Amino acid sequence: MDVAKEEQNGSEQTESKERTERKRLSNHRRFPILLRVIVVLLLAFVMLAIGAIIGYSVIGGGEWKDVFNIDTWRHITDFWLTS
């Protein structure tokens, strides 16, 4: 009879743990999904800018500030379209 009580107590404890885990996951997120998306997009934009700066200034030999100039990008797209 004691074994049956121990098994019942053990199963109740696992059920309560599962409920609290489900409740914790469903109700509160430590890092909300919308914030995750914003952070990923921001990091992608920053990495794109860093890559353009490295490509244009280090590899291409230009001034790094020219990466943010619209005339530079017009020249690059004109080069692509006329080739």
VEXSE-218328 format. One record per atom (N, C-alpha, C, O): residue number from 1; residue in three letters; chain; atom name; x, y, z. Coordinates in steps of 0.1 Angstrom, whole numbers. Layout:
    n  res  chain  atom   east  north     up
  NUM  Ala      A    CA      X      Y      Z
...
***
This chain:
    n  res  chain  atom   east  north     up
    1  Met      A     N      8    -12      0
    1  Met      A    CA      0      0      0
    1  Met      A     C      9     13      0
    1  Met      A     O      5     23     -6
    2  Asp      A     N     20     12      7
    2  Asp      A    CA     29     24      7
    2  Asp      A     C     35     26     -7
    2  Asp      A     O     37     38    -11
    3  Val      A     N     37     16    -14
    3  Val      A    CA     43     17    -28
    3  Val      A     C     33     25    -37
    3  Val      A     O     37     33    -45
    4  Ala      A     N     21     21    -35
    4  Ala      A    CA     10     28    -44
    4  Ala      A     C      9     43    -40
    4  Ala      A     O      8     51    -50
    5  Lys      A     N     11     46    -28
    5  Lys      A    CA     10     61    -24
    5  Lys      A     C     22     68    -29
    5  Lys      A     O     21     79    -34
    6  Glu      A     N     34     62    -29
    6  Glu      A    CA     46     68    -34
    6  Glu      A     C     45     70    -49
    6  Glu      A     O     49     81    -54
    7  Glu      A     N     40     60    -56
    7  Glu      A    CA     38     62    -71
    7  Glu      A     C     28     73    -74
    7  Glu      A     O     30     81    -83
    8  Gln      A     N     17     74    -66
    8  Gln      A    CA      7     84    -68
    8  Gln      A     C     13     98    -65
    8  Gln      A     O     11    107    -73
    9  Asn      A     N     21     99    -54
    9  Asn      A    CA     28    112    -51
    9  Asn      A     C     38    116    -62
    9  Asn      A     O     39    128    -66
   10  Gly      A     N     45    106    -67
   10  Gly      A    CA     55    109    -78
   10  Gly      A     C     48    113    -90
   10  Gly      A     O     53    122    -97
   11  Ser      A     N     37    107    -94
   11  Ser      A    CA     30    111   -106
   11  Ser      A     C     24    125   -105
   11  Ser      A     O     23    132   -114
   12  Glu      A     N     19    128    -92
   12  Glu      A    CA     13    141    -90
   12  Glu      A     C     24    152    -91
   12  Glu      A     O     21    163    -96
   13  Gln      A     N     36    149    -86
   13  Gln      A    CA     47    159    -87
   13  Gln      A     C     51    161   -101
   13  Gln      A     O     53    173   -105
   14  Thr      A     N     52    151   -109
   14  Thr      A    CA     56    153   -123
   14  Thr      A     C     45    160   -131
   14  Thr      A     O     48    168   -140
   15  Glu      A     N     32    157   -128
   15  Glu      A    CA     21    165   -134
   15  Glu      A     C     22    179   -131
   15  Glu      A     O     20    188   -139
   16  Ser      A     N     24    183   -118
   16  Ser      A    CA     25    197   -114
   16  Ser      A     C     37    204   -120
   16  Ser      A     O     36    215   -124
   17  Lys      A     N     48    197   -122
   17  Lys      A    CA     60    203   -128
   17  Lys      A     C     57    205   -143
   17  Lys      A     O     60    216   -148
   18  Glu      A     N     50    196   -150
   18  Glu      A    CA     46    198   -164
   18  Glu      A     C     37    210   -165
   18  Glu      A     O     38    218   -175
   19  Arg      A     N     27    211   -156
   19  Arg      A    CA     18    222   -157
   19  Arg      A     C     25    236   -155
   19  Arg      A     O     22    245   -163
   20  Thr      A     N     34    236   -145
   20  Thr      A    CA     41    249   -143
   20  Thr      A     C     50    252   -155
   20  Thr      A     O     52    264   -158
   21  Glu      A     N     57    242   -161
   21  Glu      A    CA     65    245   -172
   21  Glu      A     C     57    250   -184
   21  Glu      A     O     61    259   -191
   22  Arg      A     N     45    243   -187
   22  Arg      A    CA     37    248   -197
   22  Arg      A     C     32    262   -195
   22  Arg      A     O     31    270   -204
   23  Lys      A     N     28    265   -183
   23  Lys      A    CA     23    278   -179
   23  Lys      A     C     33    288   -181
   23  Lys      A     O     31    299   -186
   24  Arg      A     N     45    285   -177
   24  Arg      A    CA     56    295   -177
   24  Arg      A     C     60    298   -192
   24  Arg      A     O     62    309   -195
   25  Leu      A     N     60    287   -200
   25  Leu      A    CA     63    289   -214
   25  Leu      A     C     52    297   -222
   25  Leu      A     O     55    305   -231
   26  Ser      A     N     40    294   -219
   26  Ser      A    CA     29    300   -226
   26  Ser      A     C     26    315   -222
   26  Ser      A     O     22    323   -231
   27  Asn      A     N     28    318   -210
   27  Asn      A    CA     24    331   -205
   27  Asn      A     C     35    342   -206
   27  Asn      A     O     32    353   -210
   28  His      A     N     47    338   -203
   28  His      A    CA     57    348   -203
   28  His      A     C     69    344   -211
   28  His      A     O     74    332   -209
   29  Arg      A     N     74    352   -219
   29  Arg      A    CA     87    349   -226
   29  Arg      A     C     97    359   -221
   29  Arg      A     O     94    371   -219
   30  Arg      A     N    109    355   -219
   30  Arg      A    CA    120    364   -214
   30  Arg      A     C    124    373   -225
   30  Arg      A     O    128    385   -222
   31  Phe      A     N    123    369   -238
   31  Phe      A    CA    127    377   -249
   31  Phe      A     C    116    376   -259
   31  Phe      A     O    116    367   -267
   32  Pro      A     N    107    386   -260
   32  Pro      A    CA     95    384   -268
   32  Pro      A     C     99    383   -283
   32  Pro      A     O    109    387   -288
   33  Ile      A     N     90    376   -290
   33  Ile      A    CA     92    373   -304
   33  Ile      A     C     94    386   -313
   33  Ile      A     O    103    387   -321
   34  Leu      A     N     86    396   -311
   34  Leu      A    CA     87    408   -318
   34  Leu      A     C    101    415   -316
   34  Leu      A     O    107    420   -325
   35  Leu      A     N    105    415   -303
   35  Leu      A    CA    118    420   -300
   35  Leu      A     C    129    412   -307
   35  Leu      A     O    139    418   -311
   36  Arg      A     N    128    399   -308
   36  Arg      A    CA    138    391   -315
   36  Arg      A     C    139    395   -329
   36  Arg      A     O    150    396   -335
   37  Val      A     N    127    397   -336
   37  Val      A    CA    127    400   -350
   37  Val      A     C    134    414   -352
   37  Val      A     O    142    415   -361
   38  Ile      A     N    131    423   -343
   38  Ile      A    CA    137    437   -344
   38  Ile      A     C    152    436   -343
   38  Ile      A     O    159    442   -350
   39  Val      A     N    156    428   -333
   39  Val      A    CA    171    427   -330
   39  Val      A     C    178    420   -342
   39  Val      A     O    189    424   -346
   40  Val      A     N    172    410   -348
   40  Val      A    CA    178    403   -359
   40  Val      A     C    178    412   -371
   40  Val      A     O    189    413   -378
   41  Leu      A     N    168    420   -374
   41  Leu      A    CA    168    429   -385
   41  Leu      A     C    179    440   -383
   41  Leu      A     O    186    444   -392
   42  Leu      A     N    180    445   -371
   42  Leu      A    CA    190    455   -368
   42  Leu      A     C    204    450   -370
   42  Leu      A     O    212    457   -375
   43  Leu      A     N    206    438   -365
   43  Leu      A    CA    219    432   -366
   43  Leu      A     C    222    429   -381
   43  Leu      A     O    234    431   -386
   44  Ala      A     N    213    425   -389
   44  Ala      A    CA    215    423   -403
   44  Ala      A     C    218    436   -410
   44  Ala      A     O    227    436   -419
   45  Phe      A     N    212    447   -407
   45  Phe      A    CA    215    460   -413
   45  Phe      A     C    229    464   -409
   45  Phe      A     O    236    470   -417
   46  Val      A     N    232    462   -396
   46  Val      A    CA    246    466   -392
   46  Val      A     C    257    458   -399
   46  Val      A     O    267    464   -403
   47  Met      A     N    254    445   -400
   47  Met      A    CA    264    437   -407
   47  Met      A     C    265    440   -422
   47  Met      A     O    276    440   -428
   48  Leu      A     N    254    444   -428
   48  Leu      A    CA    254    449   -442
   48  Leu      A     C    262    461   -443
   48  Leu      A     O    270    463   -453
   49  Ala      A     N    261    471   -434
   49  Ala      A    CA    268    483   -434
   49  Ala      A     C    283    481   -432
   49  Ala      A     O    292    486   -439
   50  Ile      A     N    286    472   -423
   50  Ile      A    CA    300    469   -420
   50  Ile      A     C    307    462   -432
   50  Ile      A     O    318    465   -436
   51  Gly      A     N    299    453   -438
   51  Gly      A    CA    304    446   -450
   51  Gly      A     C    307    456   -462
   51  Gly      A     O    316    454   -469
   52  Ala      A     N    297    465   -464
   52  Ala      A    CA    299    475   -474
   52  Ala      A     C    311    484   -472
   52  Ala      A     O    318    488   -481
   53  Ile      A     N    313    488   -459
   53  Ile      A    CA    324    496   -456
   53  Ile      A     C    337    489   -458
   53  Ile      A     O    347    495   -464
   54  Ile      A     N    338    477   -454
   54  Ile      A    CA    350    469   -456
   54  Ile      A     C    353    467   -471
   54  Ile      A     O    364    468   -476
   55  Gly      A     N    342    463   -478
   55  Gly      A    CA    344    461   -492
   55  Gly      A     C    348    473   -500
   55  Gly      A     O    356    472   -509
   56  Tyr      A     N    342    484   -497
   56  Tyr      A    CA    345    496   -505
   56  Tyr      A     C    358    503   -501
   56  Tyr      A     O    365    508   -509
   57  Ser      A     N    361    503   -488
   57  Ser      A    CA    373    510   -483
   57  Ser      A     C    385    502   -483
   57  Ser      A     O    395    506   -488
   58  Val      A     N    384    490   -478
   58  Val      A    CA    396    481   -476
   58  Val      A     C    399    475   -490
   58  Val      A     O    411    475   -494
   59  Ile      A     N    389    468   -495
   59  Ile      A    CA    392    461   -508
   59  Ile      A     C    392    470   -520
   59  Ile      A     O    401    469   -529
   60  Gly      A     N    382    480   -520
   60  Gly      A    CA    381    489   -532
   60  Gly      A     C    390    501   -531
   60  Gly      A     O    393    507   -542
   61  Gly      A     N    396    504   -520
   61  Gly      A    CA    405    515   -519
   61  Gly      A     C    398    529   -518
   61  Gly      A     O    405    539   -520
   62  Gly      A     N    385    529   -516
   62  Gly      A    CA    378    542   -515
   62  Gly      A     C    377    547   -500
   62  Gly      A     O    383    541   -491
   63  Glu      A     N    371    558   -499
   63  Glu      A    CA    369    564   -485
   63  Glu      A     C    357    558   -479
   63  Glu      A     O    346    556   -485
   64  Trp      A     N    358    554   -466
   64  Trp      A    CA    347    546   -460
   64  Trp      A     C    334    554   -458
   64  Trp      A     O    323    549   -458
   65  Lys      A     N    335    567   -458
   65  Lys      A    CA    323    576   -456
   65  Lys      A     C    315    576   -469
   65  Lys      A     O    303    579   -469
   66  Asp      A     N    322    573   -480
   66  Asp      A    CA    315    573   -493
   66  Asp      A     C    305    562   -495
   66  Asp      A     O    296    562   -503
   67  Val      A     N    305    552   -486
   67  Val      A    CA    296    541   -486
   67  Val      A     C    282    547   -483
   67  Val      A     O    272    541   -489
   68  Phe      A     N    281    557   -475
   68  Phe      A    CA    268    562   -472
   68  Phe      A     C    263    574   -481
   68  Phe      A     O    253    580   -479
   69  Asn      A     N    270    576   -492
   69  Asn      A    CA    267    586   -502
   69  Asn      A     C    258    580   -512
   69  Asn      A     O    262    570   -518
   70  Ile      A     N    247    586   -516
   70  Ile      A    CA    238    581   -525
   70  Ile      A     C    244    580   -540
   70  Ile      A     O    241    572   -548
   71  Asp      A     N    253    590   -543
   71  Asp      A    CA    259    590   -556
   71  Asp      A     C    268    578   -558
   71  Asp      A     O    269    573   -569
   72  Thr      A     N    274    573   -548
   72  Thr      A    CA    282    561   -549
   72  Thr      A     C    274    549   -553
   72  Thr      A     O    277    542   -562
   73  Trp      A     N    262    548   -547
   73  Trp      A    CA    253    537   -550
   73  Trp      A     C    247    538   -564
   73  Trp      A     O    245    528   -570
   74  Arg      A     N    244    550   -568
   74  Arg      A    CA    240    552   -582
   74  Arg      A     C    250    548   -592
   74  Arg      A     O    247    542   -602
   75  His      A     N    263    552   -589
   75  His      A    CA    274    548   -598
   75  His      A     C    275    532   -598
   75  His      A     O    277    527   -609
   76  Ile      A     N    274    526   -587
   76  Ile      A    CA    275    511   -586
   76  Ile      A     C    263    505   -594
   76  Ile      A     O    266    495   -602
   77  Thr      A     N    251    510   -592
   77  Thr      A    CA    240    504   -599
   77  Thr      A     C    240    507   -614
   77  Thr      A     O    236    498   -622
   78  Asp      A     N    245    518   -618
   78  Asp      A    CA    247    521   -632
   78  Asp      A     C    257    512   -638
   78  Asp      A     O    256    508   -650
   79  Phe      A     N    267    509   -631
   79  Phe      A    CA    278    500   -636
   79  Phe      A     C    272    486   -638
   79  Phe      A     O    275    479   -648
   80  Trp      A     N    264    481   -629
   80  Trp      A    CA    257    468   -630
   80  Trp      A     C    248    468   -642
   80  Trp      A     O    248    458   -650
   81  Leu      A     N    240    478   -644
   81  Leu      A    CA    229    478   -654
   81  Leu      A     C    235    480   -668
   81  Leu      A     O    229    475   -678
   82  Thr      A     N    246    487   -669
   82  Thr      A    CA    252    489   -683
   82  Thr      A     C    261    478   -687
   82  Thr      A     O    265    477   -699
   83  Ser      A     N    265    469   -678
   83  Ser      A    CA    275    459   -681
   83  Ser      A     C    268    447   -689
   83  Ser      A     O    275    438   -692
***
